[in-house]
Amino acid sequence: MTSRKPDEPLARNSRLRLVRPRALATARRAVTTRRTRPAPRPPEGTPPRAELARQARQVLADAVRIARWAAVERGVDATPRTGSGPVTAQERAAAALDLTPGQIRAGWDRARLAGLVELHGDTARPGWRLHAWDRDDSAVLRGWVALFDAWSLVHPAPEGVEPSAVAEVVEAVPQVLSLLQLSQGPVLVPALLDLLGQRVEELREERCEVPAAGPAPEAAGAPAADHGTEGLPALLDWALEGLAAVGALTLDAGAEGRHATLTPLGNWAVWVKLEQICVAAQSPAGNIEQSAGDMLRGCARLTPGPARAEYRAWLAARTLSSAVSELLAVARGEDALLRGLAFEALRVVGAPAEAEVRATVAEPSLRPYALLWLAEYEGADPDDAQEVLTREESTWLWVDTAAAVADHGESELLVRHLDSAVQGTVPALLDEVRAVGHPRTVQVLVALAAAHPDPALAKAVRRAAFQVHTGGA
């Protein structure tokens, strides 16, 4: 702020120091008091991230080729399976890349599941991971993990199997993967089948499945329903083949029978999942059992690294669809700090949250946060992501952040928050704050006026608050 003589009115060019506005960082400083804790290290023998990324690139090589072909062929139909148009696109891709139609279909599915292509209506466009593929190992590993999480979509389930049985096996497979990870070597398929059967039975007991009232099947003359392991061998084969197809494990025939072994990528991915669960179990605040709002409040005093670990632990204990919905419900609430933290947690979710985050762009209270989330998701540097916002959206975000600071922080931090405004002068800031229509504008201006040490500036801010309150110009 520029100096001013005591009898000089508030200058029309009272300057704000222009700095990059980092809204959530400002809001978080209002409540951050704890130290970071060291990141966990992967098990001994795990290849370096660069080697894991090399293996992931190898697994997804065909998918990347197809995605890059689609990026050149702008407007390619996003459903290359049925109808004359899609078949033509599939045939053109097969001819251009020297792949069979079956390889094209499989590679297309992998590209879509790994986030290498994005579907916008009936059109496919290159995803941000495709742009970062050759230079960003983290983007590669995140893309492969997205494919690993979607293993059950890689191959269709066996025909004639009840969807409920398929869902049980999908839910039980993490236990099978844990055994493979703990064994640190090949495990015979019959041993995996025994474990799968036990886990399925546990899941049924947890759901308290009780036969419906009525005559027993035998009394009714119908064969008794088999709730044991019938059908599980075929489903286990399907699961192992699906996991092998994404590069998570290998299936080999040995002297004692078929056995499965985790690849280095699969071993690392299972460790990551187990680590998330362990973090949840060790959470001092017990965040894993909390609602989204309570979890975010518990994480508000953590610095970003530990907070992200808590978000991952909380997410690991829930289905992603329900977790995303719960986080967005909190973001729509009145607490501006929780709104920002909810979108930080959604950054940890990544690709599975994209559709729901994109839908919130139409909501004025969430639009700036959603636009920043999408910009970073598409590869923008966090320091440059603010450029996607219009002046009005940046001003709205400034007021929302000021509300978070006013509710949770100290007056000195609220005064310093002035420096992050996109406007170059205090009068310009006040004019645009009055016009932006944020529901907390009056409270923010009153709090700023009470906190600011410059009497003339405080008076101008109070006048602006009064004008907003009364609807004046």
JOJOTA-V307449 format. One record per backbone hydrogen bond with DSSP energy under -1.0 kcal/mol. NH is the residue of the N-H (numbers start at 1). CO is the residue of the C=O. Records with the same first field share a line. If there is no record, write none. Layout:
BEGIN
NH->CO ; CO
END
This chain:
BEGIN
8->5
14->11
16->424
26->22
27->23
28->24
29->25
31->28
32->28
33->301
34->301
46->43
52->48
53->49
54->50
55->51
56->52
57->53
58->54
59->55
60->56
61->58
64->60
65->61
66->62
67->63
68->64
69->65
70->66
71->67
72->68
73->69
74->72
76->73
78->122
81->79
87->83
88->84
89->85
90->86
91->87
92->88
93->89
94->90
95->91
96->92
97->93
99->94
104->100
105->101
106->102
107->103
108->104
109->105
110->106
111->107
112->108
113->109
114->110
116->111
117->111
118->125
120->123
123->120
124->76
125->118
127->116
131->127
132->128
136->132
140->136
141->137
142->138
143->139
144->140
145->141
146->142
147->143
148->144
149->145
151->148
153->150
154->151
166->162
167->163
168->164
169->165
170->166
171->167
172->168
173->169
175->172
176->172
177->173
178->174
179->175
180->176
181->177
182->178
183->179
187->260
189->258
192->188
193->189
194->190
195->191
196->192
197->193
198->194
199->195
200->196
201->197
202->198
203->199
204->200
205->201
206->202
207->203
208->205
209->204
220->216
221->218
222->217
232->229
235->231
236->232
237->233
238->234
239->235
240->236
241->237
242->238
243->239
244->240
245->241
246->242
247->244
248->243
250->261
252->259
254->257
259->252
260->187
261->250
263->248
267->263
268->264
269->265
270->266
271->267
272->268
273->269
274->270
275->271
276->272
277->273
278->274
279->275
280->276
281->277
282->278
283->280
286->283
289->286
290->287
295->291
296->292
297->293
298->294
299->295
302->299
307->303
308->304
309->305
310->306
311->307
312->308
313->309
314->310
315->311
316->312
318->315
323->319
324->320
325->321
326->322
327->323
328->324
329->325
330->326
331->327
332->328
333->330
339->335
340->336
341->337
342->338
343->339
344->340
345->341
346->342
347->343
349->345
350->346
353->350
354->351
357->353
358->354
359->355
361->358
363->360
366->363
367->363
370->366
371->367
372->368
373->369
374->370
375->371
376->372
377->373
378->374
379->376
380->375
384->381
385->381
387->384
388->385
389->386
394->390
395->391
396->392
397->393
398->394
399->395
400->396
401->397
402->398
403->399
404->400
405->401
406->402
407->403
408->404
409->405
414->410
415->411
416->412
417->413
418->415
419->416
420->417
421->418
426->14
429->425
430->426
431->427
432->428
433->429
434->430
435->431
436->432
441->438
444->440
445->441
446->442
447->443
448->444
449->445
450->446
451->447
452->448
458->454
459->455
460->456
461->457
462->458
463->459
464->460
465->461
466->462
467->463
468->464
469->465
470->466
471->467
472->467
END
